[in-house]
Amino acid sequence: MSRELTIEELPAAAQGFADGWQAGDADRVEALFADDAVASDQGETFRGRKEIRRWIDDSIHLFTTTLTFLGAREVGEMVGASYRLEGDFPGGVAALEYQFHLNDEGKIAQLDFAPSAV
């Protein structure tokens, strides 16, 4: 069962990820992940904080983007936050859903990216 969320209802790690990424703050973004977290982006999977930090460092300044919050949903243990991305990447505009799975401490245990459900 799915439940719609407002931006104010997003878990701190989900909101912090978007805010930290927009600010270009790699340390802040990395700190949101559990030590054994898994992140998948563009067909690649990054396991553990060391690989995730490499992915963050390689990606956070790759393009200049702005995010516009479109909506969020909670499905079981997953929180999906949808954004419209605009920037200097190929195509210039995309709708994307960050799919967060958090551990008991509120850290990101798994992060996946999908076309926006909103």
C-alpha positions as CSV (number, residue, x, y, z in Angstrom):
1,M,0.0,0.0,0.0
2,S,1.3,3.4,-1.0
3,R,0.9,6.6,1.1
4,E,1.6,10.1,-0.3
5,L,4.0,12.3,1.7
6,T,4.6,16.0,1.8
7,I,8.1,17.4,1.7
8,E,7.8,18.1,5.4
9,E,7.1,14.4,6.0
10,L,10.3,13.1,4.3
11,P,12.7,11.4,6.5
12,A,15.7,13.5,7.5
13,A,18.1,11.4,5.4
14,A,16.0,11.7,2.2
15,Q,15.7,15.5,2.6
16,G,19.3,15.8,3.6
17,F,20.4,13.9,0.5
18,A,18.7,16.3,-1.9
19,D,19.8,19.4,0.1
20,G,23.4,18.2,0.4
21,W,23.6,17.2,-3.2
22,Q,22.3,20.6,-4.3
23,A,24.8,22.3,-2.1
24,G,27.7,20.2,-3.5
25,D,28.5,19.0,0.0
26,A,30.0,15.6,-0.5
27,D,30.8,15.1,3.2
28,R,27.2,15.9,4.2
29,V,25.8,13.4,1.6
30,E,28.3,10.6,2.6
31,A,27.4,11.0,6.2
32,L,23.8,10.1,5.5
33,F,24.7,6.5,4.4
34,A,25.1,3.5,6.6
35,D,28.6,1.8,6.6
36,D,27.2,-1.2,4.6
37,A,24.9,0.8,2.3
38,V,24.3,0.1,-1.4
39,A,23.7,2.8,-4.0
40,S,22.7,2.1,-7.6
41,D,23.0,4.8,-10.3
42,Q,23.0,4.5,-14.1
43,G,23.6,0.7,-14.1
44,E,26.4,0.8,-11.6
45,T,26.2,-0.5,-8.0
46,F,28.3,1.0,-5.2
47,R,28.7,-1.0,-2.0
48,G,29.9,0.4,1.3
49,R,30.9,3.9,2.3
50,K,34.2,3.8,0.4
51,E,32.6,3.0,-3.0
52,I,29.7,5.4,-2.3
53,R,32.1,8.2,-1.5
54,R,33.9,7.6,-4.8
55,W,30.5,7.7,-6.6
56,I,29.6,11.0,-4.8
57,D,33.0,12.6,-5.6
58,D,32.8,11.5,-9.2
59,S,29.2,12.7,-9.6
60,I,28.3,15.6,-7.3
61,H,30.0,18.3,-9.4
62,L,29.6,16.5,-12.8
63,F,26.6,18.7,-13.8
64,T,25.0,21.9,-12.5
65,T,21.4,21.1,-11.6
66,T,18.4,22.5,-9.8
67,L,15.9,20.2,-8.2
68,T,12.2,20.9,-7.9
69,F,10.2,18.7,-5.5
70,L,7.3,17.0,-7.3
71,G,6.0,14.6,-4.5
72,A,6.9,11.7,-2.3
73,R,5.4,8.4,-1.4
74,E,6.0,5.6,1.1
75,V,5.6,2.0,-0.1
76,G,6.4,-0.5,2.7
77,E,9.9,0.3,3.8
78,M,10.7,2.4,0.7
79,V,10.4,6.2,0.6
80,G,10.4,7.6,-3.0
81,A,11.0,11.3,-3.4
82,S,10.4,12.6,-6.9
83,Y,12.1,15.7,-8.4
84,R,12.3,17.5,-11.6
85,L,16.0,18.0,-12.5
86,E,17.1,20.8,-14.8
87,G,20.6,21.5,-15.7
88,D,23.6,21.2,-18.1
89,F,23.4,17.4,-18.5
90,P,22.4,15.8,-21.8
91,G,18.7,16.5,-22.4
92,G,18.6,19.2,-19.8
93,V,15.5,18.1,-18.0
94,A,14.5,14.8,-16.3
95,A,12.0,13.6,-13.7
96,L,13.6,11.2,-11.3
97,E,12.6,9.4,-8.1
98,Y,15.2,8.7,-5.4
99,Q,14.1,5.5,-3.7
100,F,15.4,5.4,-0.1
101,H,15.5,2.4,2.1
102,L,16.5,3.5,5.6
103,N,18.0,1.4,8.5
104,D,16.8,1.6,12.1
105,E,19.1,4.5,12.8
106,G,17.6,6.6,10.0
107,K,20.7,6.2,7.7
108,I,20.4,5.3,4.0
109,A,20.8,1.5,3.7
110,Q,19.9,1.4,0.0
111,L,19.4,4.1,-2.6
112,D,18.1,3.5,-6.1
113,F,17.1,5.9,-8.9
114,A,14.0,5.4,-11.1
115,P,12.0,7.4,-13.5
116,S,9.6,9.6,-11.5
117,A,6.3,8.0,-10.4
118,V,4.8,11.5,-10.0
